[in-house]
């Protein structure tokens, strides 16, 4: 029994180290040896727990898929016929920011593979991206008096803003490959949001995130 517990603890250390390395260096930039070193496991022993680096990444993407789906399901359950659009948008931004903060390493892995995809992870990214679109469409279609495309763009933009605030400057610079200053990054997201809000609801401009 004790041996089994030791094996589970070792496996957990390996996964924790893998999550950190994948988030920081991406799938391609991470080696089994680096993970083994941080997990304090002999490199040769790694293959007893995971036959490949891809298997570890597979499990991390599965974990993220589950957490992400649970977040959107909880948010949708919180909507009702009396839910105001602005209130829902504000709540979504605040709650998704907390979600991104609590799962920063998994979020960073997904973003890195989304914008600089590797063949091994392409399938996971495709499934997760489809899930994002479906969940956002389900939210955006909740209000009959709001054009769905506008609502979808706004929720997606605020999700991007939450990710930006929690992953820092690297969201644009390292992941998107854009050489923008911190202020320029904020302005870019602000332009997206302001442009959409101005299209149908001038009262929404300003104050939502204050």
N, C-alpha and C positions, 0 to 999 in steps of 0.2 A: 504493500500500500504506500509506504513512504517513497519507494522508488518511482511509483506512478506519479505521486505529487511532485517529486523533483523534476520529472520529465515534463510535467505540465508547466511548472514554473520556468524551466529552461525554454520551453516553446514560447511562453509569454514574453520572455526577455528578448528572444529572437524577433518576434513580431513587433515589439516596441521599437527595437533598433532598426528594423526594416522600414517601419513607418516613418521614422525620423530621416533616414537616408533617402528614401524615395521622395519625400517631400522636399528635401534640400537639393538633391542632385538628379532627380528624375530616375526613370527605370534604367535607361541606358547608362547613366553616370554612376550607378550604384553597383558595387561588387559584393559577392558573397563573403569575401575575405573581410571587407570593411564592416559588414553587418556582424560577422562572427566576432570581430575584435570588440565592438561596442557591447555586444551581448555577453562577452566573456565566455565564449564557447570556442573550442578548437575548430578550425576551419573544416577539417575532415569530418567532424561530428555533425556539422550542419546538415549534411545530406541524410542523416538518420531522421531528422525532423521534417525537412523539406527537400524534395528531389531536385528542385530548381528554384532559381530566383523568381521565375514567372509564377510558380505556385504561391509564393508569399504575396506577390502583387495581386494575384487572383483573389486571395482571401481578403485583402485590404479593400479591393473594389467591391466585393460582396458586402463587406461591413458598411462601406459608405452608401451603397445602394439601399440597404435596409434602413440605415439612419435617415437618409434623405427622404425616402418614401414615408417613413413614420412622421417626419416633420410636416410634410405637405398634407398628409392625412389628418393630423391633429389640427392644422390650420383650417382646412376645409370643414371639419366638424364644428369649428368655432363660428362659422358663418351662419347667418339666419336671414330671413326675409327683412328684418329690421336693421341689418348691418349696413352702416353708411360706407360708401366707397372710400372716402378719405380716411375714415377711421380704420378700415381694413388695410389700406395701403400703408398707413403709418405703423400699424401693429405688425404687419408682415415685415417691414424693414427692420424694426427693432428686434423681433423674434429671430429673423434670419441672421441678423448680425450676431446674436448670441450663439446660434447654431454654428455659424462659421468660426467663431472664436473657440468654442468647445471642441471643434473637430478640425482645427486649422491644418494639421498635417495631412489629413485625408483630403480636405478641400484643395490644398496645394498640389497634391499628387494628381487629382482629377484635372485641375486647371492646366498643370504642366503638360499632361498627356493630351489634353484637348487642343492646345495651341501648337504643341510640338509633338505630334503623335508618333509612336513607335509601332511597328507592325504587331508586336506581341500584345499591346494594350488596345489596339484599335477597336476590337469587338466590344470591350468593356465601355469605352468612351461612347460608342454608338448607342449602346443600350441605355446608358445613363443620360445622354443628351436627349434621347427620345422620351425618357421618363420626365425630364425637366419640362420639355415642351408640353407634354400631355397634362402634367399637374398645373402648370401655369395657365394653360388654356381653360382648364376646369375652373380655376379661380377667376380668370378674366371674363368668362361667360356668365358669371353669377348675377351681374347687374344688367337688366334689360335696357336701362336708359343710358348706358355707357357703351360707346362703340367698342366692340371686342378687341380690335387691333390696337386701339389706343390703350386700353386697359392692359393688354398683354405686354405692350412695349414698356409701359410704366412699371409694372411689376417686375419685368426682366431688368429694367434699368436700376430699380432700387435693390434688386438682388445683386446686381453688379457692384453697386455702391457699397453694399454691406460687405461683399467680398474684398473690395478695394480697401476699405477701412480696416479690415481684420488681417489682410495679408500684407498690407503696407505697400510701399512704393514698388515692390517687386511684381505686383499684379500687372502693371503696364510695362515696366522696364524689362524684367526678366522673363515673364511669361508671354506677353504679347509682342515683345521685341521692339517696343516703341521708346524712343529716347525723349521722354517728356519729364519736365520738372514736376515736383509734387503739386505745385499750384496749377500747372497745365493739366495734370491728370484730373484734379478736382473739377476744373473748368470743362473738360471733355464730358464727364459724366453729367455735370450740371446742364450743359447744352442739350444733351439727350433728353433729360427730364423736363427742362423748361420748354423745349420745342414741342413735346407731346402734350404737356399740360395746357399750353397756350392754344393748342389746336381745338380744344373743346371746353375747357373749364378754366378761365382766367383766374378765378378765385383760388385755385390750387397753388398758384405760384407763390413761393415764399412761406416760411413759417412751418412747413410740414415736419421738417427735421429738427426744429429748434426745441 
